[in-house]
Amino acid sequence: MKGNLRQLLTIALVFFAVVFAQAQVKTYSGVVVSAEDGQTMPGVNLKVVGTAIGTSADFDGNFTISASKGQKLEFSFVGYKNKIVVLGDATTLKITLEQDASVLDDVVIVAYGTAKKKDVTGAITTITSKDIENRQVSTVTRAIEGQVPGIQVTSSTGQPGSDATIRIRGVGSMYSSNTAMIMLDGVPYPSNVSTINPDDVESVTVLKDAASTALYGSRAANGILMITTKKGKKGAAPKVSLSVKLGSNSKALPQYNLITDPQEYYETAWKGVRNYVWYRNPGAPDALIREAASSMLWNVLAYNAFKLPQGAQYIVDPVTGKLTEGAQLLYNDSWTNELYKSNFRQEYNMSITGGGDKTDYYLSVGYLSDPSYVVNSSFERISSRFNINSQVNDWFKVGATFSYTRRSSNNPSYGTTTSGLSSNDLFTWSELMGPIYPFYARNADGSIKRDDQGNGIYDYGNGQTDAAIQPRYGRPYRSGYHPMTYMTKDKFREIYDNLQLSGYAEAKFLRDFKIKATFSTDQVFGDELTFQNNEEGIASQPTINGLLAKGKSQRSVYNTNQILEWGHQYGDHRLDAMVGHEFYYQKYQYSDAAMINMLIPGVMDFTNFITPYGNPTSYTNPTALESYFARVSYNYKSKYFAEASVRRDGSSKYRYNKWGTFWAVGASWRMAEENFIKNNSNWINELKIRANIGSTGNQELTKTSYPFSNLWTIGESNGDFTITQAWTGNRDLTWEKVLSMDAGVDFRFWNKFHGAIDVYRRVTTDLVFPVPQAPSTGRTERYENDGKLANQGIELDLNYDIFNNSKVFWTVNFNLAHNKQKILRMPDVIQDQMVNGGYVNGAYLWKVGKDQYNLYWGEAAGVDPETGFMMYWKDVLDDAGNVIGREKTKNKDEQTFYEHGSAMPDVIGGFNTTVRYAGFDLSINTNFQIGGWVNDGNFGNYTWYGALHNGWNLSKELVDNMWTPDNLNGKYSFMYGFDTDEGDNFDRSFVRASYFNLKNVTLGYTLPSRVTDKIGLSSVRVFASGENLWFSSARRGLDPRTSVSAGSQSFMYSQMRTVTFGLNVNF
């Protein structure tokens, strides 16, 4: 009986406890309004502090949420201050949020730590995850283009997963690296940035001047990209985020303006052949010349894409110069359409974030499949990351990061040791093959020849097509080959496994002191494979009979630093100091081997090959850097700031001159905090003037890590060892030094118009320069420090919030940068080689007062109406050698070279805008470049006499602008068999490098909270996004973004266009 009573009492107590607990849970509702205008605020986020319970306000600013009395409810919205209220008896609430004008109070990443933006004396620009998450890119280096003033982004390839080259504030070196240093979570990053999943990135901070970069010493001359990954938040309930992006990749750039109509191609080619016959047979009757040209055309081009009417003898009628009347087109294959296909892109990311009272964490996994529009070209990445931080007690904190990524690339025409055997890339085929040549072998009636399985047979140009179409054996261009046969069977694969581990421990003591020790390691394991089959393609030659090359690499990086910090507030004065030590060690190991002569087709193992191809190679390259650094900063009333830093670096790359000192000093003044502004100008929210000066170094040589030592290679001759000197060392060589000066203004007016303006000057001294050596040494050059150059410019970063209220948010950004490089002093060793006051270096004339990309080229003087050959300008000199005029010459060896200006652009920049309204969001990103020159090698190929000789594509410019005996004022000299434009013709080779790129457009919609609450989700967003949607340059098909040096644009792997539909879900 007592037992039953106890059970009844227990049940009753539990019942009443449940009822009591339920009674404490209430439904709270209300509205959120803006303190500025009293308007309701849609989309405000609400959460019960310390729980996973959360929602957001609807379009009218109304909200409903269940919580218990005494719990805290937090309200947050972008651009407004967070607000926390303690829930009581009242269940109807009116919440007022105030705008947050303290943008300069935001925390930014600086060298070895963080700082409030208002306290910074240097030039720093930050883009956040909000700016990155909409971009459909495999690497963050492609996401910052047009976002940050002063950054120039170039890429020589559109290969998925390839990193773009980042240059900050111009080109500061002639022979050393000009690319920015990459830091990941405060540690130098040794691998490709494409290893980092952009979805894991919280921010990218660009450090530009000495005040920002001097603490990184000899590696900071080219600026720094600080990539920071996401972390959890203490006291936050677990949050699960899932993103899915599905879309399509295609070729972004259109083809050049080429002749794609076979009839027009034959007629244009006939003109070139006619010019040849006319030139070789002076005085011959025009009728005979025309008929000879029509007769030669088949021999020149080898294919007839038309069925001629009965009795017709020629493709082109010699009388009219037009296609023979009644001819019927048999086929019209497009090599571009056949070789370039849209492919399916897919990306999945999931993350879990959260934290307790003392610990925060971030865990993510991701998968990306990013195939190119080119067959057998792709990028795949599997990524994972775990970040954790824990406040063990009041004075001790620890944290760790673990990351593993596997990235796999298929790179057609890129091999380990076989670049000479992989020249038959798809880009050359697609860009050069004339429109009269069939992709598939053809029967006499023009139909596609097929095999027993019904598959189309490829035309190799050596007899597959019926003789009625191919009367002459052998296609002019790469007869015996077809790209699809070997590109589908060959393999060009690279796999890299990246393992990153880091940890830190931080302790506070004596109230004002803090010490932190950090250790990190990056291990990168590479596996490269090149396989070229022995059935079809270039490696099917009997002397090769298939090729296999394999390469293995391992890059091991260890970085450790110890930092002691002290800071104290003395009334209105704040003083902070830091001293530290850092050690960086990297060892790179590589080995490869190649073999030819394969037994079993398709078996990619060395046991299937019998003949070595060249000698195996193997090397180990260790480097180390030890550093000591310090920083002191002073702050008075948060109005006046001063900072000084110094770093001492010792590098293994300069063994006999290894130590260098780098420094910076800077100051800033927040004028907006002065009473004469605060009391009289309520429209000035922030106004800060800053200036700094300092020095950094550049230790990154492009040719060797041992410039101080003579290097030798070991070979073999008749069974005996041979030793050949490969490099001449210089014990006195040291790093280049850059003295940087920067002055800038940060501002915010009317709480709408904000941004920054900077002017700068960077002077590089001790330029590393290859000095010619005496022939007796057996070496052509060695590196020495000599010469001096400068970069100076201005940067604008302007933002205007058109609407920033509770209903609508609309902001626009315009950024622009102008940089001018000048050579200040030429190296002494080339003074005796000067021409016209400068030193000729390829296509450039180096001279004091001009930049290193000052183009030096001949200039055409039009086509000689009598001969059809190009003429050139040459200077006329008086007896004293002074130029008194110029005249035309037919002799290319007499032409005068002239300066044509710099290849570098005058202005680079971007225009961006973001709009949010009623759950919809729209962002548009663009970038542009004005000025400069680029060598358009493709166009040169399409207007070159050899194009006709090889059966290449021809430019439509030739159709009406070719010189002929009937068109004596033609612009282009074009004649089969003769290089009639063999001199240096600047007008034909170079065009302006200006461009405009619609980089990204993203349109999204976030479902209302009343919908997501019902299905148990925190938020749901759907979106559509397009990357590289539209591009315009001086010539269709031309992309000047591939280089800053006006390098020839020939058969480039152009960028991809990506169109994606996505879904973001938060639980």
HELIX and SHEET records of a PDB file:
HELIX    1   1 LYS A    2  GLN A   24  1                                  23    
HELIX    2   2 VAL A  103  ASP A  105  5                                   3    
HELIX    3   3 LYS A  117  ASP A  119  5                                   3    
HELIX    4   4 SER A  129  ILE A  132  1                                   4    
HELIX    5   5 VAL A  140  ARG A  142  5                                   3    
HELIX    6   6 VAL A  193  THR A  195  5                                   3    
HELIX    7   7 PRO A  198  ASP A  200  5                                   3    
HELIX    8   8 ALA A  210  THR A  213  1                                   4    
HELIX    9   9 ALA A  214  ARG A  219  5                                   6    
HELIX   10  10 PRO A  262  ARG A  280  1                                  19    
HELIX   11  11 ASP A  286  LEU A  301  1                                  16    
HELIX   12  12 TRP A  335  LEU A  339  1                                   5    
HELIX   13  13 SER A  419  LEU A  421  5                                   3    
HELIX   14  14 LEU A  426  LEU A  432  1                                   7    
HELIX   15  15 PRO A  483  MET A  487  1                                   5    
HELIX   16  16 ILE A  538  SER A  540  5                                   3    
HELIX   17  17 PHE A  606  ASN A  608  5                                   3    
HELIX   18  18 SER A  652  TYR A  654  5                                   3    
HELIX   19  19 MET A  671  GLU A  673  5                                   3    
HELIX   20  20 ASN A  675  LYS A  678  1                                   4    
HELIX   21  21 PRO A  775  THR A  777  5                                   3    
HELIX   22  22 ASP A  828  GLN A  833  5                                   6    
HELIX   23  23 LYS A  892  GLU A  894  5                                   3    
HELIX   24  24 GLY A  937  TYR A  942  1                                   6    
HELIX   25  25 TYR A  945  ASN A  950  1                                   6    
HELIX   26  26 GLU A  957  ASN A  961  1                                   5    
HELIX   27  27 PHE A  986  SER A  989  1                                   4    
HELIX   28  28 SER A 1009  THR A 1012  1                                   4    
HELIX   29  29 PRO A 1040  THR A 1042  5                                   3    
SHEET    1   A 3 ASN A  62  SER A  68  0                                        
SHEET    2   A 3 VAL A  25  SER A  34 -1                                        
SHEET    3   A 3 THR A  92  LEU A  97  1                                        
SHEET    1   B 4 GLY A  54  SER A  56  0                                        
SHEET    2   B 4 ASN A  45  VAL A  48 -1                                        
SHEET    3   B 4 LYS A  72  SER A  76 -1                                        
SHEET    4   B 4 LYS A  83  VAL A  86 -1                                        
SHEET    1   C 2 VAL A 107  VAL A 110  0                                        
SHEET    2   C 2 GLY A 113  LYS A 116 -1                                        
SHEET    1   D 5 ILE A 124  THR A 128  0                                        
SHEET    2   D 5 VAL A 201  LEU A 207 -1                                        
SHEET    3   D 5 ILE A 224  THR A 229 -1                                        
SHEET    4   D 5 MET A 181  LEU A 184  1                                        
SHEET    5   D 5 VAL A 187  PRO A 188 -1                                        
SHEET    1   E 2 ILE A 151  THR A 154  0                                        
SHEET    2   E 2 THR A 165  ILE A 168 -1                                        
SHEET    1   F23 PHE A 609  PRO A 612  0                                        
SHEET    2   F23 HIS A 573  MET A 598 -1                                        
SHEET    3   F23 LEU A 547  TYR A 570 -1                                        
SHEET    4   F23 PHE A 513  GLN A 532 -1                                        
SHEET    5   F23 LYS A 491  PHE A 509 -1                                        
SHEET    6   F23 PHE A 396  ASN A 410 -1                                        
SHEET    7   F23 SER A 378  GLN A 391 -1                                        
SHEET    8   F23 THR A 359  PRO A 371 -1                                        
SHEET    9   F23 ASN A 343  GLY A 355 -1                                        
SHEET   10   F23 LYS A 239  LYS A 251 -1                                        
SHEET   11   F23 MET A1056  ASN A1066 -1                                        
SHEET   12   F23 SER A1019  SER A1033 -1                                        
SHEET   13   F23 TYR A 995  THR A1006 -1                                        
SHEET   14   F23 PHE A 920  ILE A 930 -1                                        
SHEET   15   F23 VAL A 907  TYR A 917 -1                                        
SHEET   16   F23 VAL A 808  ARG A 825 -1                                        
SHEET   17   F23 LYS A 788  ASN A 804 -1                                        
SHEET   18   F23 PHE A 753  THR A 765 -1                                        
SHEET   19   F23 GLU A 736  PHE A 749 -1                                        
SHEET   20   F23 ILE A 684  ASN A 698 -1                                        
SHEET   21   F23 TRP A 659  ARG A 670 -1                                        
SHEET   22   F23 TYR A 640  SER A 651 -1                                        
SHEET   23   F23 THR A 617  TYR A 636 -1                                        
SHEET    1   G 2 PHE A 306  LYS A 307  0                                        
SHEET    2   G 2 GLN A 328  LEU A 329 -1                                        
SHEET    1   H 2 LEU A 711  SER A 717  0                                        
SHEET    2   H 2 ASP A 720  TRP A 727 -1                                        
SHEET    1   I 2 VAL A 768  PRO A 772  0                                        
SHEET    2   I 2 GLU A 781  ASN A 785 -1                                        
SHEET    1   J 2 TYR A 839  ASN A 841  0                                        
SHEET    2   J 2 TYR A 844  TRP A 846 -1                                        
SHEET    1   K 2 ASN A 854  GLY A 858  0                                        
SHEET    2   K 2 PHE A 897  SER A 902 -1                                        
SHEET    1   L 3 ALA A 860  VAL A 863  0                                        
SHEET    2   L 3 MET A 870  LEU A 877 -1                                        
SHEET    3   L 3 VAL A 883  THR A 889 -1                                        
SHEET    1   M 2 TRP A 933  ASN A 935  0                                        
SHEET    2   M 2 PHE A 990  ARG A 992 -1                                        
END                                                                             
